[in-house]
Amino acid sequence: MTGSENDHRALGDKVAQLKTETGIDLTISAPALNALIPKTGQELAASQSAFELVNYLGFLTTGYLSNGSFEQLNKYKDDPAETPPDWDFSDFATANLNNVGIFDPTTKTLGKGTNLYGIPGLHSGSVVYFYRKDLFDAAGLQPAKTWDDFKAAAKALNKPGQVAGCSFIGANDFSLATVSWYTTFLTTGGVLLTGSPATKDFKPNLNSPEAVGALQMLIDLLPYAPTNVTSYGFPENVDAFSSGKIAQMVFWSTIAGPVYNPATSKVATMTGVTPVPAAPGQTSQAILGGWGVGIPANADPTKKAAAWRALTWMTSKSFNNYEELQYQIDPSRNSTYNDPTLIAKLPYLPISGAANAGAHTIETSILADFFGMNASMNVEFNKALIGAQDAKTACANVQTLWEASLRKAGVLV
Amino acid sequence: MVSRNTRDVLLLLGPCLIYLFAFSVFPLLYSLRLSFTDLGIAKDSGHWVGFDNYVAVFNDPFFWNAARTTAVMVGSAVVLQVVLGVGLALFFNQRLRGSWLVRGALILPMLLTPIVVGVMWRAMLNPDWGIVNWAIGRLGLPPINWLGSTDWAIRTLVIADTWQWTPFVFLVVYARLQALPEHVFEAVQVDGAGRWATFRYITLPLLAPAIAFAAIFRAIDAFRSFDLVYGLTYGGPARTTTTLSFLTYQTGFDFQQYGYSAAIAYVMVVVLIVLSTVTLRFVRLRGQEGA
């Protein structure tokens, strides 16, 4: 079972090859994200999972691994009889391994120890800055390095009815908070939560100047964004950028990758990519996305060895490269980000690779209420963007809601 | 000893009873039990919390927001659908030539699943390339942000629901109209009553049970409205279209607070039972008065 973010298409393309090479019959189920999450929860809680392999969102790793929902994989990985010799484990990006695979069950900490529960895949990725080289060149501008540059370029390049100076996720959408706001917040020195769940002082900083400033920047960019940006999610942004109507945007590299597909994009040869802007003195980084794939602990025991074999097959270098080349979805292997043949066709790969390696795992992903907290943030921020409240009020509301959630979870006293 | 008659009855009813218990009674009781627990994604969840979830529901501003949205949506949609449905039924009752074709086409929206209607309307109302704004533009009017503005989103939901379900009201009322005794109208004509008086004092009272049935059925259905919200607005923007059903879904499945979600669902069940019982009683009383 995998998400419907094109991994299922790549798997579908290759399922016959998998059968030929390994003798394994693979049946793919790919619900949309909203259906996948509850479905995964139900499967993992059942007496026996109907799926031998489950692709899960990195944001939910702690929840699943704390539950003991996935099989520990060390015994398979370390057994040469079970693992193909060319399946290079050290090639997986460390950030992705720490985000979705390595977990210390004693302290419930991600990225600590050597216990392996999931393999990065089927895709990973972070957030990068896409810009139109032709428009920037014509205006004599350089791609933005700071948020002030970004805003100045948005203003300079905005041509109402033709090209919007910039765009972002403005809809009441998961990525309004995690991409549009969080990236700005992080790169202007914001710290989302201080303290720790263990000491029960896990406190949000949503009323900090950085938090309000990051939201205010989105509000300030509205005049230079598409008219309906407050209802823009993934497809609206990617379609508008691909059709040449957006000059620059900060976006998930893996979602916006198709702007480099000449078959569907008018700007495939005119698009540049750099790391996301940052305030002076701050480092460019963004939230870490990506998925992990694991074997449910409650999967049919007689099929677990075959599941591992299929898992290594679909997280192999060749499959990673195929996914990237065919669907422009970001890999979880360093070698794919740095493959010269792929880079020649998809020049953004090294930048995406660097962003992925330095990306930041959002602090709330260790909480069971991750999606609820994210949703309350999206609602309040979207409300500010549509003019129903100001940035300060929106952030204060989220602060109140988050504090309540954290208290309820027992991590803030 | 069980008599043969009883055995036969049990044999015949048995499969139905098993089905009912497995797919209705058991889930109902199980979810009722869930509503008294803190079951969530965490492994150590699922403890008995008594009425905590219910207390939290009534103190939850998002619940009240969803209740208000549901009331606005149900009220507006049902009134609109009844007015349009009755109007259409009266219009098509005139036996106009070729009206059978239009009547047939009229019920097509009802045949679609609400999720398809939601997605279809979402595409048609896309602010950048949707056909509706294109048509509005051709008339020289400014585009409307149908799904992205707090003012329009709930109206859009009502419009889409009305588009789909007005045919239901039309069908029910039209069927009743067709079955009305003609001699009553002939007698009224002989008495010299005008069209308005005939409608006001004869047609409308005779149609009342059908209208009440359609309105109650639609109100209950709209109260549970979920798939349309899911496909069209996903509860946004700024929670302006988050209905109680959608809140229940979102709390349970997006946020994985299963116990709390079950409590919201049970509050909905109680509200629905009370509302439909009161309405049915009211209609029955009115019927007796009319008689």
Chai-1 contact restraints between the chains, C-beta under 6 A:
chainA,res_idxA,chainB,res_idxB,connection_type,confidence,min_distance_angstrom,max_distance_angstrom,comment,restraint_id
A,P38,B,F253,contact,1.0,0.0,6.0,A-B,restraint_1
A,G63,B,I41,contact,1.0,0.0,6.0,A-B,restraint_2
A,N67,B,K43,contact,1.0,0.0,6.0,A-B,restraint_3
A,N172,B,G236,contact,1.0,0.0,6.0,A-B,restraint_4
A,N172,B,P237,contact,1.0,0.0,6.0,A-B,restraint_5
A,N228,B,P127,contact,1.0,0.0,6.0,A-B,restraint_6
A,N228,B,N145,contact,1.0,0.0,6.0,A-B,restraint_7
A,N228,B,G148,contact,1.0,0.0,6.0,A-B,restraint_8
A,T230,B,G148,contact,1.0,0.0,6.0,A-B,restraint_9
A,S231,B,L147,contact,1.0,0.0,6.0,A-B,restraint_10
A,S231,B,G148,contact,1.0,0.0,6.0,A-B,restraint_11
A,A368,B,G40,contact,1.0,0.0,6.0,A-B,restraint_12
A,A368,B,I41,contact,1.0,0.0,6.0,A-B,restraint_13
A,A368,B,A42,contact,1.0,0.0,6.0,A-B,restraint_14
A,F371,B,D254,contact,1.0,0.0,6.0,A-B,restraint_15
A,F371,B,F255,contact,1.0,0.0,6.0,A-B,restraint_16
A,G372,B,F255,contact,1.0,0.0,6.0,A-B,restraint_17
A,V379,B,A238,contact,1.0,0.0,6.0,A-B,restraint_18
A,V379,B,R239,contact,1.0,0.0,6.0,A-B,restraint_19
A,N382,B,P237,contact,1.0,0.0,6.0,A-B,restraint_20
A,N382,B,A238,contact,1.0,0.0,6.0,A-B,restraint_21
A,K383,B,A238,contact,1.0,0.0,6.0,A-B,restraint_22
A,I386,B,P237,contact,1.0,0.0,6.0,A-B,restraint_23
A,A388,B,T150,contact,1.0,0.0,6.0,A-B,restraint_24
A,A388,B,A238,contact,1.0,0.0,6.0,A-B,restraint_25
